[in-house]
């Protein structure tokens, strides 16, 4: 899940985590800025409130998939 690497930045965050986020954002921006390539990046999370604002801004489409109701869960099982 994307929140494991793109969670909100916090005071005292490990330098390696901060560098990983910065590298992701830099790579993401260079892919999106290249008109010769069409790239579809799909990310999933159960905790959207934990995502870094910079990550949220970079995803142009957001899709909420709600929890299934009781009858649907039962039919799946």
Backbone as a printed PyTorch tensor [residue, N CA C, xyz], in Angstrom:
tensor([[[  0.8360,  -1.1760,   0.0000],
         [  0.0000,   0.0000,   0.0000],
         [  0.8820,   1.2400,   0.0000]],

        [[  0.4370,   2.2340,  -0.7270],
         [  1.2600,   3.4160,  -0.9560],
         [  1.5280,   4.2120,   0.3250]],

        [[  0.6640,   4.1190,   1.3050],
         [  0.8920,   4.8820,   2.5430],
         [  2.1280,   4.4150,   3.2980]],

        [[  2.6210,   3.2200,   2.9860],
         [  3.8280,   2.7450,   3.6710],
         [  5.0710,   3.5240,   3.2540]],

        [[  5.0680,   4.0930,   2.0430],
         [  6.2300,   4.8900,   1.6150],
         [  5.9090,   6.3690,   1.4270]],

        [[  4.6350,   6.7150,   1.2620],
         [  4.2830,   8.1120,   1.0150],
         [  3.4290,   8.7040,   2.1360]],

        [[  3.7150,   8.2970,   3.3790],
         [  2.9820,   8.8550,   4.5110],
         [  3.4270,  10.3020,   4.7510]],

        [[  2.6320,  11.0010,   5.5430],
         [  2.9520,  12.3940,   5.8660],
         [  4.3260,  12.5100,   6.4960]],

        [[  4.9990,  13.5940,   6.1490],
         [  6.3070,  13.8540,   6.7590],
         [  6.1070,  14.3260,   8.1910]],

        [[  6.9360,  13.8090,   9.0590],
         [  6.8230,  14.1470,  10.4820],
         [  8.1860,  14.5560,  11.0270]],

        [[  8.1370,  15.3190,  12.0870],
         [  9.3660,  15.6990,  12.7850],
         [ 10.0510,  14.4330,  13.2700]],

        [[ 11.3340,  14.3460,  13.0640],
         [ 12.0860,  13.1860,  13.5090],
         [ 12.0220,  11.9990,  12.5650]],

        [[ 11.4500,  12.2150,  11.3810],
         [ 11.3740,  11.1350,  10.3980],
         [ 12.7820,  10.7230,   9.9750]],

        [[ 12.9860,   9.4470,   9.7660],
         [ 14.2970,   8.9370,   9.3700],
         [ 14.6910,   9.5260,   8.0130]],

        [[ 15.9530,   9.8820,   7.8690],
         [ 16.4600,  10.4950,   6.6410],
         [ 16.2300,   9.6010,   5.4230]],

        [[ 16.3450,   8.3000,   5.5890],
         [ 16.1340,   7.3790,   4.4610],
         [ 14.6970,   7.4600,   3.9480]],

        [[ 13.7380,   7.6020,   4.8450],
         [ 12.3320,   7.7350,   4.4430],
         [ 12.1060,   9.0280,   3.6790]],

        [[ 12.7080,  10.0880,   4.1580],
         [ 12.5730,  11.3850,   3.4910],
         [ 13.1870,  11.3350,   2.0890]],

        [[ 14.3340,  10.7030,   1.9670],
         [ 14.9860,  10.5890,   0.6570],
         [ 14.1670,   9.7370,  -0.3060]],

        [[ 13.5800,   8.6650,   0.2030],
         [ 12.7500,   7.8000,  -0.6300],
         [ 11.5650,   8.5740,  -1.2000]],

        [[ 10.9080,   9.3580,  -0.3650],
         [  9.7840,  10.1790,  -0.8330],
         [ 10.2370,  11.1720,  -1.8850]],

        [[ 11.3280,  11.8640,  -1.6170],
         [ 11.8240,  12.8500,  -2.5740],
         [ 12.1830,  12.2030,  -3.9070]],

        [[ 12.7810,  11.0330,  -3.8630],
         [ 13.1310,  10.3160,  -5.0970],
         [ 11.8710,   9.9020,  -5.8510]],

        [[ 10.8700,   9.4210,  -5.1400],
         [  9.6050,   9.0540,  -5.7750],
         [  8.9900,  10.2680,  -6.4600]],

        [[  8.9030,  11.3890,  -5.7390],
         [  8.2940,  12.5870,  -6.3080],
         [  9.0600,  13.0700,  -7.5330]],

        [[ 10.3690,  13.0550,  -7.4670],
         [ 11.1940,  13.4760,  -8.5970],
         [ 10.9760,  12.5620,  -9.8010]],

        [[ 10.9770,  11.2670,  -9.5730],
         [ 10.7560,  10.3070, -10.6590],
         [  9.3480,  10.4400, -11.2210]],

        [[  8.3820,  10.5890, -10.3500],
         [  6.9900,  10.7460, -10.7710],
         [  6.8430,  11.9800, -11.6530]],

        [[  7.4210,  13.0900, -11.2290],
         [  7.3220,  14.3330, -11.9950],
         [  7.9830,  14.2130, -13.3610]],

        [[  9.0960,  13.4990, -13.4580],
         [  9.7690,  13.3650, -14.7550],
         [  8.9730,  12.4650, -15.6960]],

        [[  8.2880,  11.4650, -15.1700],
         [  7.4530,  10.6040, -16.0140],
         [  6.2400,  11.3730, -16.5160]],

        [[  5.5710,  12.0800, -15.6290],
         [  4.3710,  12.8280, -15.9950],
         [  4.7060,  13.9380, -16.9810]],

        [[  5.8780,  14.5220, -16.8660],
         [  6.2800,  15.6050, -17.7470],
         [  6.7350,  15.1530, -19.1220]],

        [[  6.8330,  13.8570, -19.3630],
         [  7.3010,  13.3200, -20.6390],
         [  6.0980,  12.9790, -21.5050]],

        [[  5.8480,  13.8050, -22.5460],
         [  4.6900,  13.6010, -23.4130],
         [  4.8420,  12.4070, -24.3410]],

        [[  6.0510,  11.8630, -24.4770],
         [  6.2750,  10.7150, -25.3520],
         [  5.7920,   9.4090, -24.7340]],

        [[  5.5650,   9.3970, -23.4510],
         [  5.1690,   8.1710, -22.7620],
         [  3.8060,   8.3570, -22.1090]],

        [[  3.0440,   7.2960, -22.1360],
         [  1.7730,   7.2930, -21.4040],
         [  1.9190,   6.2780, -20.2800]],

        [[  1.8560,   6.7560, -19.0740],
         [  2.0680,   5.9030, -17.9090],
         [  0.8290,   5.9630, -17.0220]],

        [[  0.3830,   4.7990, -16.6020],
         [ -0.7230,   4.7060, -15.6600],
         [ -0.1590,   4.1920, -14.3410]],

        [[ -0.2600,   5.0000, -13.3240],
         [  0.2270,   4.6170, -12.0020],
         [ -0.9760,   4.4720, -11.0790]],

        [[ -1.1310,   3.2930, -10.5300],
         [ -2.2460,   3.0250,  -9.6250],
         [ -1.6770,   2.7710,  -8.2320]],

        [[ -2.2510,   3.4420,  -7.2650],
         [ -1.8250,   3.2710,  -5.8760],
         [ -3.0550,   2.9700,  -5.0300]],

        [[ -2.8600,   2.1900,  -4.0010],
         [ -3.9740,   1.8360,  -3.1180],
         [ -3.5800,   2.0600,  -1.6660]],

        [[ -4.5770,   2.4400,  -0.8750],
         [ -4.3570,   2.6220,   0.5540],
         [ -5.6610,   2.4280,   1.3090]],

        [[ -5.5540,   1.9680,   2.5210],
         [ -6.7030,   1.9220,   3.4240],
         [ -6.7220,   3.1510,   4.3240]],

        [[ -5.6530,   3.9530,   4.2460],
         [ -5.5200,   5.1140,   5.1270],
         [ -5.1750,   6.3700,   4.3260]],

        [[ -6.1050,   6.8860,   3.5160],
         [ -5.7950,   8.0650,   2.6990],
         [ -5.4340,   9.2940,   3.5280]],

        [[ -5.9370,   9.3690,   4.7530],
         [ -5.6410,  10.5120,   5.6200],
         [ -4.1750,  10.5380,   6.0390]],

        [[ -3.4610,   9.4300,   5.8770],
         [ -2.0500,   9.3450,   6.2500],
         [ -1.1070,   9.7710,   5.1230]],

        [[ -1.6350,   9.9660,   3.9090],
         [ -0.7700,  10.2870,   2.7700],
         [ -0.2330,  11.7070,   2.8460]],

        [[  0.9760,  11.8760,   2.3670],
         [  1.6140,  13.1860,   2.2820],
         [  0.8390,  14.0420,   1.2740]],

        [[  0.6400,  15.3120,   1.5900],
         [ -0.0890,  16.2100,   0.6940],
         [  0.5480,  16.2800,  -0.6900]],

        [[  1.8640,  16.2140,  -0.7510],
         [  2.5600,  16.2510,  -2.0450],
         [  2.2070,  15.0250,  -2.8860]],

        [[  1.9970,  13.9020,  -2.2540],
         [  1.6010,  12.6850,  -2.9750],
         [  0.1770,  12.8300,  -3.4930]],

        [[ -0.7080,  13.3090,  -2.6590],
         [ -2.1140,  13.4680,  -3.0520],
         [ -2.2340,  14.4030,  -4.2460]],

        [[ -1.4830,  15.4940,  -4.2570],
         [ -1.5350,  16.4480,  -5.3700],
         [ -1.1070,  15.8200,  -6.6890]],

        [[ -0.2120,  14.8750,  -6.6590],
         [  0.3310,  14.2840,  -7.8820],
         [ -0.6180,  13.2890,  -8.5490]],

        [[ -1.5420,  12.7400,  -7.8110],
         [ -2.5110,  11.8150,  -8.3950],
         [ -3.7230,  12.6190,  -8.8610]],

        [[ -3.9340,  12.6460, -10.1810],
         [ -4.9980,  13.4870, -10.7320],
         [ -6.3840,  12.8910, -10.5390]],

        [[ -6.4810,  11.5920, -10.4880],
         [ -7.7740,  10.9230, -10.2880],
         [ -7.7350,  10.1640,  -8.9700]],

        [[ -8.8090,  10.2850,  -8.2270],
         [ -8.9260,   9.5640,  -6.9610],
         [-10.2570,   8.8270,  -6.9720]],

        [[-10.2260,   7.5700,  -6.5940],
         [-11.4170,   6.7350,  -6.6060],
         [-11.5960,   6.1030,  -5.2350]],

        [[-12.7300,   6.3610,  -4.6290],
         [-13.0400,   5.7640,  -3.3350],
         [-13.8270,   4.4800,  -3.5730]],

        [[-13.3320,   3.3920,  -3.0530],
         [-14.0320,   2.1080,  -3.1250],
         [-14.5150,   1.8060,  -1.7090]],

        [[-15.8050,   2.0080,  -1.4610],
         [-16.3030,   1.8190,  -0.0960],
         [-16.3370,   0.3480,   0.3000]],

        [[-16.4180,   0.1290,   1.5890],
         [-16.5550,  -1.2290,   2.1060],
         [-17.8840,  -1.8030,   1.6170]],

        [[-17.9040,  -3.0750,   1.2610],
         [-19.1720,  -3.6850,   0.8390],
         [-20.1210,  -3.8300,   2.0310]],

        [[-21.4090,  -3.8270,   1.7200],
         [-22.3790,  -4.0000,   2.7990],
         [-22.3970,  -5.4600,   3.2690]],

        [[-23.1680,  -5.7170,   4.2970],
         [-23.1760,  -7.0380,   4.9260],
         [-23.5680,  -8.1430,   3.9440]],

        [[-24.6030,  -7.9120,   3.1410],
         [-25.0520,  -8.9360,   2.1890],
         [-23.9920,  -9.2220,   1.1300]],

        [[-23.3280,  -8.1940,   0.6590],
         [-22.2790,  -8.3800,  -0.3470],
         [-21.1060,  -9.1500,   0.2370]],

        [[-20.7060,  -8.8130,   1.4490],
         [-19.6140,  -9.5520,   2.0960],
         [-19.9710, -11.0250,   2.2470]],

        [[-21.1980, -11.2790,   2.6310],
         [-21.6540, -12.6580,   2.8060],
         [-21.6200, -13.4070,   1.4680]],

        [[-22.0540, -12.7610,   0.3850],
         [-22.0750, -13.4310,  -0.9230],
         [-20.6650, -13.7050,  -1.4390]],

        [[-19.7170, -12.8470,  -1.0970],
         [-18.3290, -13.0610,  -1.5100],
         [-17.7450, -14.2690,  -0.7940]],

        [[-18.0720, -14.3930,   0.4740],
         [-17.5500, -15.5150,   1.2570],
         [-18.2790, -16.7940,   0.9280]]])
